[in-house]
Amino acid sequence: MATLLIIDSSVFPTDASASRSVTDAFRKTWEEQHPEGTVIHRDLAANPVPHITAEAHTAGFADPAAHTPEQAAAFSARVQLIEELEQADAVLIGAPMYNFSIPSTLKAWLDNVILIGRTAMTEDSKVKGTPVTVVASRGGSYAPGTPREGYEYVQTYLQAVLADTLAVDLHFIVPELTMAPQNPAMTELIPLFEASRERALQDASAKAKEVAERVAA
């Protein structure tokens, strides 16, 4: 049966998080398509993974037989995350924009799973071609042509590490203007926020169905 790996990184619960509400919509549609499938959910806000250490990093380039006890312990935790990614038929990532970039917890997960010669920079990677959907929510708009276009570092960074480095099949869903209901200065943008949110929820359900049908084929 198909396995979906979900990585949520918002610090807020689902009812207060733009990214989590969209990943939740994706998950519900996926489970309708695969009621007997497996969903692995990593909540990086509730249970952050270790930031990469010197031991975990150097162990990735050393013969396992030569690992020190510290390297072995650190690399074991890293391998668990890598194996989850390798075994997933599809991946869903919630990546809200915090201070123009991704949450540090998501960066820590990426630093652990990107391993040259295994998940990256190799034709033998089990991750290559995996459908990955990223929900890149943001409080304002950083779309092409907007005043803050040059500050968009979430999609550009994730494009580099996920598509260009891990060679996954990457798709973005972008709910924007999420701060409009809370920020009086953005009141006139609330209709645009509502339209963006509805479009994101619809896109999530449609993408979940599309990916579910693809992995079942």
C-alpha positions as CSV (number, residue, x, y, z in Angstrom):
1,M,0.0,0.0,0.0
2,A,1.1,3.6,-0.7
3,T,2.9,5.6,2.0
4,L,2.6,9.3,2.4
5,L,5.3,11.2,4.5
6,I,4.0,14.5,5.9
7,I,6.4,17.0,7.3
8,D,4.7,19.9,9.1
9,S,6.8,22.8,10.5
10,S,4.4,25.5,11.5
11,V,4.6,26.5,15.1
12,F,0.8,26.9,15.2
13,P,-1.9,24.3,15.5
14,T,-4.1,23.4,12.5
15,D,-6.9,25.9,13.3
16,A,-4.4,28.8,13.4
17,S,-2.0,27.7,10.7
18,A,-2.4,28.4,7.0
19,S,0.1,25.7,6.0
20,R,-1.3,23.1,8.3
21,S,-4.9,23.7,7.2
22,V,-3.8,23.0,3.6
23,T,-1.6,20.0,4.4
24,D,-4.6,18.7,6.4
25,A,-6.9,19.0,3.3
26,F,-4.3,17.2,1.2
27,R,-4.1,14.4,3.8
28,K,-7.8,13.9,4.0
29,T,-8.1,13.5,0.2
30,W,-5.1,11.2,0.2
31,E,-6.7,9.0,2.9
32,E,-9.9,8.8,1.0
33,Q,-7.9,7.5,-2.0
34,H,-5.8,5.1,0.1
35,P,-7.9,4.2,3.2
36,E,-5.6,1.2,3.9
37,G,-2.4,3.1,3.2
38,T,0.2,4.4,5.6
39,V,0.7,8.0,6.7
40,I,3.8,9.0,8.5
41,H,3.5,12.4,10.1
42,R,6.4,14.3,11.4
43,D,5.5,17.4,13.4
44,L,8.7,19.3,13.6
45,A,7.2,21.9,15.9
46,A,6.2,19.3,18.5
47,N,9.1,17.0,18.0
48,P,12.0,18.7,16.3
49,V,14.8,16.6,14.8
50,P,18.4,17.2,15.9
51,H,20.3,19.9,14.1
52,I,23.2,18.4,12.1
53,T,26.3,17.9,14.1
54,A,29.9,17.4,13.2
55,E,29.6,13.7,14.1
56,A,26.4,13.2,12.0
57,H,28.0,15.1,9.1
58,T,31.4,13.4,9.1
59,A,29.8,9.9,9.6
60,G,28.1,10.3,6.2
61,F,31.4,10.3,4.5
62,A,33.2,7.6,6.6
63,D,33.2,3.8,6.5
64,P,30.6,2.7,9.1
65,A,33.1,0.2,10.4
66,A,35.3,3.2,11.4
67,H,32.6,5.2,13.1
68,T,33.3,6.4,16.6
69,P,30.5,5.7,19.1
70,E,29.5,9.4,18.8
71,Q,29.4,9.2,15.0
72,A,27.4,5.9,15.1
73,A,24.8,7.3,17.4
74,A,24.4,10.6,15.5
75,F,24.3,8.8,12.1
76,S,21.7,6.3,13.3
77,A,19.3,9.1,14.0
78,R,20.0,10.6,10.6
79,V,19.5,7.3,8.8
80,Q,16.1,6.9,10.4
81,L,15.0,10.1,8.7
82,I,16.6,9.2,5.4
83,E,14.9,5.8,5.4
84,E,11.5,7.4,6.0
85,L,12.0,9.6,3.0
86,E,13.3,6.7,0.8
87,Q,10.3,4.5,1.7
88,A,7.7,7.2,1.0
89,D,5.7,7.0,-2.2
90,A,4.8,10.7,-1.9
91,V,5.9,13.5,0.4
92,L,3.9,16.5,1.7
93,I,5.8,19.4,3.3
94,G,4.3,22.4,5.2
95,A,6.8,25.3,4.8
96,P,5.5,28.6,6.2
97,M,7.6,31.7,5.6
98,Y,9.2,32.9,8.8
99,N,11.4,36.0,8.4
100,F,11.7,35.4,4.6
101,S,12.8,31.8,4.9
102,I,11.7,28.4,6.1
103,P,11.5,27.4,9.8
104,S,14.8,26.3,11.3
105,T,13.2,22.9,12.2
106,L,12.5,22.2,8.5
107,K,16.1,23.2,7.7
108,A,17.3,20.7,10.3
109,W,15.3,18.0,8.7
110,L,16.6,18.8,5.3
111,D,20.2,18.9,6.5
112,N,19.7,15.4,7.9
113,V,18.1,13.8,4.8
114,I,20.4,15.4,2.2
115,L,23.3,12.9,2.0
116,I,25.6,13.0,-1.0
117,G,26.0,9.6,-2.6
118,R,22.7,8.3,-1.1
119,T,19.9,10.8,-1.5
120,A,21.7,13.4,-3.5
121,M,24.2,13.6,-6.4
122,T,23.7,10.0,-7.4
123,E,21.7,8.1,-10.0
124,D,21.0,5.4,-7.5
125,S,19.0,7.6,-5.2
126,K,15.7,6.0,-4.0
127,V,14.3,9.6,-3.6
128,K,14.8,10.6,-7.2
129,G,11.5,11.3,-8.9
130,T,9.3,11.1,-5.7
131,P,6.4,13.4,-6.0
132,V,6.8,16.1,-3.3
133,T,4.2,18.8,-2.6
134,V,5.2,21.9,-0.6
135,V,2.6,24.2,1.0
136,A,4.6,27.4,1.1
137,S,2.3,29.8,3.0
138,R,3.3,33.4,3.7
139,G,1.7,36.4,5.4
140,G,2.1,38.8,2.5
141,S,2.7,38.3,-1.2
142,Y,6.1,37.7,-2.8
143,A,4.8,36.8,-6.3
144,P,6.5,38.0,-9.4
145,G,5.8,41.7,-9.9
146,T,5.0,42.5,-6.3
147,P,7.2,44.9,-4.3
148,R,8.7,42.1,-2.2
149,E,9.4,39.7,-5.0
150,G,13.1,39.9,-4.3
151,Y,12.6,38.6,-0.7
152,E,11.1,35.3,-1.8
153,Y,13.6,32.8,-0.3
154,V,11.3,29.9,0.4
155,Q,10.4,28.5,-3.0
156,T,13.8,29.5,-4.5
157,Y,15.6,27.6,-1.7
158,L,13.4,24.6,-1.7
159,Q,13.6,24.4,-5.5
160,A,17.4,24.2,-5.1
161,V,17.5,21.6,-2.4
162,L,14.5,19.5,-3.3
163,A,14.3,19.6,-7.1
164,D,17.9,20.4,-8.1
165,T,19.7,18.5,-5.4
166,L,17.4,15.6,-4.4
167,A,15.9,15.4,-7.9
168,V,12.3,15.0,-6.7
169,D,9.2,15.8,-8.7
170,L,8.4,19.1,-6.9
171,H,5.1,21.0,-6.8
172,F,4.2,24.2,-4.8
173,I,0.9,25.3,-3.4
174,V,1.1,28.9,-2.1
175,P,-1.5,30.4,0.2
176,E,-0.6,34.0,0.6
177,L,-1.7,37.2,2.4
178,T,-2.4,35.1,5.4
179,M,-1.8,38.0,7.8
180,A,-4.6,40.1,6.2
181,P,-7.3,39.1,8.8
182,Q,-5.0,40.1,11.7
183,N,-3.3,43.2,10.3
184,P,-5.5,46.3,10.1
185,A,-3.1,47.7,7.4
186,M,-4.0,44.8,5.2
187,T,-7.8,44.9,5.6
188,E,-8.4,45.7,2.0
189,L,-6.5,42.6,1.0
190,I,-8.8,40.2,2.9
191,P,-10.8,39.2,-0.2
192,L,-7.5,38.3,-2.0
193,F,-6.4,36.3,1.1
194,E,-9.8,34.4,1.1
195,A,-9.5,33.7,-2.6
196,S,-5.9,32.5,-2.1
197,R,-6.9,30.3,0.8
198,E,-9.8,28.7,-1.1
199,R,-7.6,28.1,-4.1
200,A,-4.9,26.5,-2.0
201,L,-7.4,24.1,-0.3
202,Q,-8.8,23.1,-3.7
203,D,-5.3,22.7,-5.2
204,A,-4.3,20.5,-2.2
205,S,-7.3,18.2,-2.7
206,A,-6.7,18.0,-6.5
207,K,-3.0,17.4,-6.1
208,A,-3.6,14.7,-3.5
209,K,-6.0,12.9,-5.8
210,E,-3.6,13.2,-8.7
211,V,-0.6,11.9,-6.8
212,A,-2.6,9.1,-5.2
213,E,-3.7,7.9,-8.6
214,R,-0.1,8.2,-9.9
215,V,1.4,6.0,-7.2
216,A,-1.4,3.5,-7.4
217,A,-0.8,3.0,-11.2
